[in-house]
């Protein structure tokens, strides 16, 4: 269970919890290696800094002024080597060090982070309890008779483990640390309930209520688990009836008072509704900004012109995004097919670097390509409510939206039906 949970947070080194303005890194076996440090926001990332570890394997990560109050997950990556996930939450300066060539949770040392101590303390305690509970449960299947001398001590141990687990979960629930929120998100994804005595149906109910009424959407957006939690919740809700999905989404949207985050949440939920075949329910959300089938596609800026895209397939993407690159390759491979269908392919990039955009756009075979170098704050991204990439819209000859997809395959499959 611990390995399953930690896989959410560990790449090839181990998690790390961050400082207010500076994070001191000491990894002597990676001396001279290049690194990149970026924060997690929804499905996207925002690079904070790049550099190289010095000859002794040290680096100081300074947080820019605009990110000094950031509360969420970031990543310190060593290309081709792996990396560490870092919680930023206005803590005082701290240091992370590892003298080994193969860093892991047992040989990385942290100094000065209550967040880090809490996160790993809780996971280690939880792992130990769950492992023991599993062993005791299997033993009781063998020694289930009350007449057996091992039955009574095994039952006593089981009750003690149940008590310890519930105390641990209460400690997490009452903590104000961001690490506690990450722990709860991890438990949600792995299906770990608040008690060892819960039935599968009761755990299902807890998970169903987690995203709808409990998780802080701002904390979730900055966690790196945005997609994992929301998609898991939609998957769970689809088994419980349409009213559960719509009511839960309404709750989430009502709790998201920040206008920008509300827009991004709506965009993400819209993509998931399409993915799980629930797009017909979108109108029931009562959202004015919803771009669903039957709605007129907003005006699209293409270089010096503004058009209402009719008979078009529009892809919003960002260079360097693996999912985006995959969809662009599929578009390239299916371009002639789309052209035969009478679709005008239009690509809109969120790139901020002109050289990066032009280099990648030159590989695309269609004519209509656009980038204003403003990222997700660009005119087209705002008008089309794009929370993350890739997103694909298809419009009919009158300029009305006929579909919104995360993958070209979803459109091609729907077109066959």
N, C-alpha and C positions, 0 to 999 in steps of 0.2 A: 504493500500500500504506500509506504514512504517513497519508493522509487517512482510510483505512478504520480504522486503529488508533486514531488520535486522536479519531475520532468517538465512541469509547467514553468519552472523558474531557472533551471540550470541548462546551459548550453553544453560546453565541454569543461568549463572550469567549475564555477559555483556562484550562487547569488552573493550579493554584496549590498550593503545598505549605505545610503549616501549622506553627504554633509550639506550644510547650509550654503557655503560659498566655495569650499575647496575639499577635494577628495584626494588623499595621498595614497598613491599606488606603489607597491614594491614587489615586483615579480622578477627576481634576478635571472631566472632561466629564460626569460623572454626579452632580455636586454636588446635594445636597438630595433625591436619590432614596432611597426606602425600600428596605430590604434585610431578608432573613431568612437566618439561618445554621443549618443543621441537619446532623446526622450520618446516615450510611447504616447501616442494620441490617436485613439480609435484604431483603425486599421493601418494608419500611417505612422511615420517617424519624422522627427525633426532633429537634424544634426546640430549638436551644440559646439563640438570642437573636434579637430583632428590633430594628430601629432605622432611622435615616436617616443618610446621608452628610452631613457638615456643609457649610458654604458653600464650602469649598475642596475638597470631594470626599474628605474623610478620615473614617476610622472606625477604632476599635480594637476588635477582637473578643476578648473575654475568655472563656476557657473555664471553665465552672462546675467546682467541685471534683470532682463525680462523673464528669466527663469529662476531667480533666487527664491521665490515663494512657491515654486512648483511642488505639488504633492502628487507623487505618482512614481511609475517605474521608468527607469532608463536602462540603457545597455552600454557597456564598455566592451568593444569588440576588437579582437586582434585578428585581422583577415588571415584566413587559412589556419588559424590556431584555435579559434573558439572565442569565448568571451564570458563576461559576468553580467548579471542583471542587478541593477542598483535602484533602491528606493530613495528618492529625494523627498525630504520632508522637513526642511529648515533645521536640521540638527547642527550642532557645533562640529568643527573640523574633526575628522577621524582618519584612521589609517587602516589599510588592508595590506597584508603581506603574506607571502608564501615562499618558502625556501626550496620547495620541491619542484621537480620537472613535470610532475603530473598532479596539479592542484585538484583537491576535492574537498568535501565538506569537513573532513577531519584534519586537514593540514593547512587550511587558510585561517589566519588569525585576524580578528577585528578589534579595533580599539576605539571607543568613544561613540558607539551607536546603540542606543536602547532599542531601536527598531530591529537591528540585526539580531541582537541577543534574544529578543522576544520571538521573532520569526522562527529561528532555528530551535530554540528551547521548546516552543509549542509543537513543532513538527517532530522532533525527536521523542518527546513525551507521547504524542499521539501515536507515532509508529510503534513504540514499545507496547503501549496498551493494546493496540489493534492486533499486533502479532501474538501477544499472550492470549487475548480473547479468542483468537482463531484456534490456537492450540488447545485451550480449555474446552472450547465448543466441540472440537473433534473428539477430545478425550471423553466428554460426557455422552457422546453418541455410543461409545463403547461401554462406558461404565454408567449407563443410565439407570440401572436398578438401584433403588435406595438401600438395598441390602448389601451392596458392595461397599467395602471399606473406603474406597477412593471417591465414592459419589459425594459424600458430605463435604470433604475438604475442597473438591472441585467446584461444587456449588458455591461455597463460601468465597473462593477465589474469583469466581465469575461475578458475584455480587460486588466484590471490592473493585474489580476492574470497571464495572458499570458505573460505580460511584465516582471513581477517578476520572473516567472519560467525561461524565457530565460536568464535573467540576472544571475540567480543562476547557470544555466548550463554553461554559459560563464565563470563565476568565477571558477568553477570546472575545465573546460577545460584549463584555462590559469595558474592554480596553478601547482607548481613544487613538491608539497607534494605527498608522496606515498598514503596518504589517498584519494587524489583526483582520483588516478588511481583505487583504490579499489571501490570508488563511481561509476566510469564509468563502471567498470566490473559488479557491481551490477545492474546498469541501463540496461546494455546489457542483462543480464540474465532475468530480470523481464520485458523486453520489453518496457522500458521507453524511449521515444524519446527526442530529444534536444528541442522540442517545443510542446506546447499543441495543436497547430494547425495542426500538421502533420496527414496525413491519415495513415491507416494501411499499405498501400503499401509503403509509404515513410519511416515509421518506419522499415519496413522489409528491405528496401534498406540500411538504416543506420546500422542496425544490420549485414547485409551481408558484409558490408565494414569494420566493426569494427575489427574483428579478422584478416582479410586478410591484411589490410593496416594501421591500427591505433594502436592497442594495442601493448605495448612493451612486447615481448615474455619473456624476462628475468623477468620483473615485474610480468607477469602472472604466470610463473613457481614457483615463491616464494609466491604466493598469497593465496594458499589453494583453489583457484577457477579454477585451471588448467583444470581439467576434465569438470567442469560445463560449462566453456566458450567454450572450443574446441568442446565438444559434442553438445552444443546448436548451434554452428556455422555450424557444419557438418549437423545437422538436418535441419537447415534453408536452407543450400546450396543445399541439395538434392531435394528441391522443386523448384529450380531455373534452373536446367539443369546441365549436366555433366561438361560442360566447366566452369561453375561457381565454381564448387568444385575443379577441377584441377588447374585452374588459381589462385584461392584464396590460395590453398596450396603452389603453386609455389612462390607466393608473400611472404607468411609466412616464408618458408624455405630460400628464398633469403635474407630476412631481418635478419635471425638468423645466424650471422657470427661466433658466438662462436661454435667451433666444437662439444663440448660435448652437449651443449644445442640443437644444430642442430640434433644430433643423437637421443636425447630424444624426440624432437618434431616429427621427422620422425617416430619413433617407436609408439608414441601415435596416430598419424594420421593413421598409418597402421592399428592399432587395430580398430579405428573408421570406416575406410573404410570397414573392414570385418563386423563390427556390422551392418552397414547400407547397406550391399549388394553391395558395390562399389569397391570391390577388383580388378575387371577387369581394373579399371582406374589407379591402382598404377603404372604400367609401364610408364604411360604418365607423371609422375612426373620427370622422368629423373634422378633419384637418384642412384648412384653407390652402396650405402650401403643397398639398399632395399632388404629385404628378403621376396620374394613373391612366390606364387605357381609357380612351374617350375624351381625355383632356387635350386641349390645343397645346402643342409644343411651344414653349417660350421662344422668343426671338433669339437667334444665335448670331454672335458676332464672328465673322470670318474676314480677317485682315481689315480692309477698309469698308466692308459692307456688313449690313445687318439683314438677316433673312429669317423667314419662317421655314424651317427645314421640312420639305414635303418629300415623300417617297425616299426616306433616308435612313441609314444606320449610322448612329453617332456614338463614338466611343470616347469616353473620358478616361485618361490614363496619366501615368507619371513614369518617366524613365527611371530604371533601377528597381522598380516594383516587380517582383518575380511574377505575380499573378498577371500584371499588366503586360509584361513581356510575352508571357505565354499566350494571352488573348490576341496580341498584335501578330504573333506568328500564325495563329489560327486564322485570323482575318486575312493575312497575306496569302495563306494556302487556299482560302475559300473566296478570294476576291473575285475571280472570274464568275463563280457561281452566283455571288451576290449581284454582280453586274448584270448577269443574265436575268435575274429576278427583277431588274429595273431599280435596284437600290443604289442611291448615291452614298458612298462611304465618306464619312467626315470624322476626323480625329481631332480632339481637343486636349492639349497637354497641360499638366500642372507644373511643368518644369519651371524653375526660376533661373537656371543658368542657360544663356543663349547658345553657347557652344555645345552643351550636352543635348539640348533640344534639336538643333540643326543636324548634328551628327546622326542622331537616331531617326529623325523624321525623314532624312534623305533615303532611308532604306524602305520606306513605305511606298507602295506602288500607286496609291490613289492621289488625286490632285488636291482635295480639300483638307488642308492641315493647318492648325492654328495654335498659337501659344502667345499669351500676353505677359508671361514671366511674373505673374502675380500669385501663382500657386492656387490654393483652394479659395483664395479671396478674389480671384479673377471674376469678371463679369459673367461669363458663361457658367462657371462652377456654382456661383451664387444663384443665378436664375434657374438652374436646373437642380438645385438642392443636392449637390454631390458631397457626401460626407467622407467618402473614401473611394479609392479606385481599385480595379476597373469597374465602370458602369457603362452599360450599353442601352441606348434607346433606339426603338424602331418606330418610324412614323409612316402613315399612309399618304396617298397622293394629295389629300386635302390638308396635310400637316397635323393630323391628330395622332396622338401616341397610341400605338397598338401593343407595345410591350416594353418592359424595362428588365434588364438581365445583368447578372454578374458574370456570365460566361456566354460566349458565342454559341457553344453547344446547346445551351438551353433554348436559344432562339431557333436554331436549326431543327431541334427536336420538336418544338412547338409548331413549327411550320409544316411538319409532316403529319401532324394530327388532324 
